[in-house]
Amino acid sequence: MTTTPAPHADDIAAIRDWFARLNIQVNALDFTGARDWVSDDFVAFGTFADFLVGKDDAERNQWRNVWSTIKDFHIRLDEIHGFISPDRLFAVGLAFFDSTGFREDGTPFPRQGRATVSFVRDKVGDAWVANHSHMSLMRGTPSSSHGNREA
């Protein structure tokens, strides 16, 4: 049994585009631009709060507390997997990411993780908008980074 038929290549490409945009916005500390690619009713699991509900909460209590403490964030775009609903209006994207974290003394460490993001859109061909994300670090990766980049 499979959960969905083989996804359309353009749907997976659009998920890959969303993750590519995430790479750019995290590295640029573009919090304002990031708000455009999440839905108004966005809900995420957070590092600093159990649930992050809405764009304001996600930006204030997750993005600003993580993105500025890491560098060289990169989703592995060639390894994206996805599930697409039969009507092609809902999807789930799965990805691995790499970044550099920093210990309290400033020494860098490899910071690798994985992301699961669910997406919605109004019609086929529109860009995906995230309505949920869950990002977690790989086993053994320090849970905190202490870098200090400024927007």
Secondary structure as the mmCIF struct_conf table of DSSP 4:
data_model
#
loop_
_struct_conf.conf_type_id
_struct_conf.id
_struct_conf.beg_label_comp_id
_struct_conf.beg_label_asym_id
_struct_conf.beg_label_seq_id
_struct_conf.end_label_comp_id
_struct_conf.end_label_asym_id
_struct_conf.end_label_seq_id
BEND BEND1 THR A 3 PRO A 5
HELX_LH_PP_P HELX_LH_PP_P1 ALA A 6 HIS A 8
HELX_RH_AL_P HELX_RH_AL_P1 ALA A 9 ALA A 28
TURN_TY1_P TURN_TY1_P1 LEU A 29 LEU A 29
HELX_RH_AL_P HELX_RH_AL_P2 PHE A 31 ALA A 34
HELX_RH_3T_P HELX_RH_3T_P1 ARG A 35 TRP A 37
STRN STRN1 VAL A 38 PHE A 45
BEND BEND2 THR A 47 ASP A 50
STRN STRN2 PHE A 51 VAL A 53
HELX_RH_AL_P HELX_RH_AL_P3 GLY A 54 ALA A 58
HELX_RH_PI_P HELX_RH_PI_P1 GLU A 59 TRP A 63
HELX_RH_AL_P HELX_RH_AL_P4 ARG A 64 VAL A 66
HELX_RH_3T_P HELX_RH_3T_P2 TRP A 67 THR A 69
STRN STRN3 LYS A 71 ILE A 75
HELX_RH_3T_P HELX_RH_3T_P3 LEU A 77 GLU A 79
STRN STRN4 HIS A 81 ILE A 84
TURN_TY1_P TURN_TY1_P2 PRO A 86 ASP A 87
BEND BEND3 ARG A 88 LEU A 89
STRN STRN5 PHE A 90 PHE A 102
TURN_TY1_P TURN_TY1_P3 GLU A 104 ASP A 105
BEND BEND4 GLY A 106 GLY A 106
STRN STRN6 PRO A 108 VAL A 120
BEND BEND5 ASP A 122 LYS A 123
TURN_TY1_P TURN_TY1_P4 VAL A 124 GLY A 125
BEND BEND6 ASP A 126 ASP A 126
HELX_LH_PP_P HELX_LH_PP_P2 ALA A 127 TRP A 128
STRN STRN7 VAL A 129 LEU A 137
HELX_LH_PP_P HELX_LH_PP_P3 MET A 138 MET A 138
TURN_TY1_P TURN_TY1_P5 ARG A 139 GLY A 140
BEND BEND7 THR A 141 THR A 141
BEND BEND8 SER A 143 SER A 143
#
